[in-house]
Amino acid sequence: MLGIVLYTVVLAFGVVMLVKGADFLVEGGGKTAAYLGVPVIVIGLTLVSFGTSLPELAASLNAISKGRYGISVGNIIGSNVANMLLVLGASALISPLDVERRIIKREIPIMFAAISLFIFVSSGSIIYRWEGALLLLGFIAYLGFFTWIALKSEERAAIKEEIKDEEYVIREGYQAKMNIAKIVLGIGGIVLGAELMIRAAVFYITHFGLSEGVVGLSIIALATSLPELAASSVAAYKEEADISLGNVIGSNTFNILMVLGVCAVFFPLNFSPEIYPNLMIMTFVSILLTVFMYTGKKLSRLEGGLMLVGYFVYIYALYFWI
């Protein structure tokens, strides 16, 4: 019993370290990039978006460095499911989410293209290095497309207006020592936090006889999605949650193309076949979310409630039905 409590505390501390480390790295890196003259649009499209997937990337890389490939792949699938059902479900339950036209026209098709590529490369329960490189090429194309869109005259003003108040785009009053320290502390927090989380995960696997896939799909995925859940819930309470819809869809695409791609390039991912059906569940949830967005052009409280119930049923099924 004492061991369970101890490793639960370790897991919680690891989550805090990982999230704060990502925040520090994005803030310090963003301000440094702005000071060095990197265009605001480039910072907004790369570093800030990259920061939302840093917890998943760090946890997955740490897991595969220990040979726990199931945790790594399960974390990516489970995080995407949690983002859609838990994060968006809770946000819509608090305050209905309006769906912007660009999300249906642009972000949703790209997310499904990423999912299709995921299904293709994982069909044999192993993702080779060349398949990881293929995912990374998709990620580069993704960034290139949105950079091109952002640089178009009709989009540039809107993007600058959206991010003009963020501290990372302000060059005045730049403090080199403080921001470099934030970068160093951020990297350290990410590395330490990921190590603590995966050590706790390994304990749960050993102590309770759980599979790597189940732990990655549930415990680690939920842990890496908690910051987005908290931020989206607060934003929904303030009736400012509409942007979370685009952020979640973008984060899901990042997780597949960037996180999975990087992990597979470093280590070919040989995972158990039990994970593959969860990829189909993730695909089904993505389709369900799209249907909800098309009906009424918003996510209603009823739909949010159904999504939340769906997430709890999914977690229950992982432990008691499968």
LINSULBEL-V931529 format. One record per residue. N is the residue number from 0. OMEGA is omega in radians with two decimals (* if undefined). Layout:
N_OMEGA, N_OMEGA
This chain:
0_3.13, 1_3.12, 2_3.12, 3_3.14, 4_-3.11, 5_-3.08, 6_3.02, 7_3.05, 8_3.10, 9_3.12, 10_-3.12, 11_3.12, 12_3.10, 13_3.11, 14_-3.14, 15_-3.14, 16_-3.11, 17_-3.09, 18_3.13, 19_3.08, 20_3.10, 21_3.11, 22_-3.13, 23_-3.10, 24_3.14, 25_-3.11, 26_-3.14, 27_3.13, 28_3.14, 29_3.13, 30_3.12, 31_3.11, 32_3.12, 33_3.13, 34_-3.13, 35_3.05, 36_3.08, 37_-3.10, 38_-3.13, 39_-3.08, 40_3.13, 41_3.11, 42_-3.11, 43_-3.07, 44_-3.06, 45_-3.00, 46_-3.08, 47_3.10, 48_3.10, 49_-3.11, 50_-3.12, 51_-3.14, 52_-3.14, 53_3.12, 54_3.12, 55_-3.13, 56_-3.11, 57_-3.14, 58_-3.11, 59_3.12, 60_3.12, 61_-3.14, 62_-3.09, 63_3.07, 64_3.09, 65_3.14, 66_-3.12, 67_-3.04, 68_3.14, 69_3.09, 70_-3.08, 71_-3.11, 72_3.11, 73_3.13, 74_-3.12, 75_3.14, 76_-3.11, 77_3.11, 78_3.12, 79_3.09, 80_3.12, 81_3.12, 82_-3.07, 83_-3.04, 84_-3.06, 85_-3.06, 86_-3.14, 87_3.10, 88_3.13, 89_-3.13, 90_-3.12, 91_3.12, 92_3.11, 93_-3.13, 94_-3.13, 95_-3.07, 96_3.04, 97_-3.11, 98_3.11, 99_-3.08, 100_-3.10, 101_-3.14, 102_-3.14, 103_-3.07, 104_-2.93, 105_-3.01, 106_-3.12, 107_3.11, 108_3.13, 109_3.11, 110_3.13, 111_3.06, 112_3.10, 113_3.11, 114_3.12, 115_3.11, 116_3.09, 117_3.14, 118_-3.12, 119_-3.04, 120_-3.06, 121_-3.01, 122_-3.14, 123_-3.10, 124_3.01, 125_3.12, 126_-3.07, 127_-3.12, 128_-3.12, 129_3.09, 130_3.02, 131_3.09, 132_3.10, 133_3.09, 134_3.13, 135_3.05, 136_3.05, 137_3.13, 138_3.11, 139_3.09, 140_3.10, 141_3.12, 142_-3.14, 143_3.13, 144_-3.10, 145_3.03, 146_3.10, 147_3.11, 148_-3.09, 149_-3.09, 150_3.05, 151_-3.00, 152_-3.08, 153_-3.12, 154_-3.01, 155_-3.10, 156_-3.12, 157_-3.12, 158_3.11, 159_3.11, 160_-3.09, 161_-3.03, 162_-3.02, 163_-3.09, 164_-3.11, 165_-3.08, 166_-3.03, 167_3.13, 168_-3.08, 169_-3.11, 170_-3.09, 171_3.08, 172_-3.12, 173_3.13, 174_-3.01, 175_-3.06, 176_-3.10, 177_-3.08, 178_3.04, 179_3.09, 180_3.11, 181_3.11, 182_-3.13, 183_3.13, 184_3.13, 185_3.12, 186_3.13, 187_3.12, 188_3.13, 189_-3.12, 190_-3.11, 191_-3.13, 192_3.12, 193_3.12, 194_-3.13, 195_-3.14, 196_-3.09, 197_3.06, 198_3.09, 199_3.13, 200_3.13, 201_3.09, 202_3.14, 203_3.12, 204_-3.09, 205_-3.03, 206_-3.06, 207_-3.13, 208_-3.14, 209_3.07, 210_3.10, 211_-3.10, 212_-3.12, 213_3.13, 214_3.12, 215_-3.11, 216_-3.03, 217_-3.00, 218_-3.09, 219_3.13, 220_3.13, 221_-3.14, 222_-3.12, 223_3.12, 224_-3.10, 225_3.13, 226_3.12, 227_3.10, 228_-3.13, 229_-3.11, 230_-3.11, 231_3.13, 232_3.10, 233_3.12, 234_3.13, 235_3.12, 236_3.11, 237_-3.13, 238_3.12, 239_-2.97, 240_-3.07, 241_-3.09, 242_-3.10, 243_3.13, 244_3.11, 245_-3.14, 246_-3.12, 247_3.14, 248_3.09, 249_3.12, 250_3.10, 251_3.11, 252_3.09, 253_-3.10, 254_-3.10, 255_-3.02, 256_-3.06, 257_-3.07, 258_3.14, 259_3.13, 260_3.14, 261_-3.12, 262_-3.10, 263_3.10, 264_3.11, 265_-3.10, 266_3.02, 267_-3.00, 268_3.11, 269_-3.03, 270_-3.08, 271_-3.11, 272_-3.12, 273_-3.12, 274_-3.03, 275_3.09, 276_3.11, 277_3.02, 278_3.08, 279_3.08, 280_3.10, 281_3.11, 282_3.12, 283_3.13, 284_3.11, 285_3.10, 286_3.13, 287_3.11, 288_3.13, 289_3.10, 290_3.12, 291_-3.11, 292_-3.14, 293_-3.10, 294_3.12, 295_3.14, 296_3.04, 297_3.00, 298_-3.08, 299_3.08, 300_3.12, 301_3.13, 302_3.08, 303_3.11, 304_3.11, 305_3.13, 306_3.11, 307_3.09, 308_3.12, 309_-3.14, 310_-3.14, 311_3.07, 312_3.14, 313_3.14, 314_3.11, 315_-3.13, 316_-3.14, 317_-3.04, 318_-2.99, 319_-3.12, 320_-3.03, 321_*
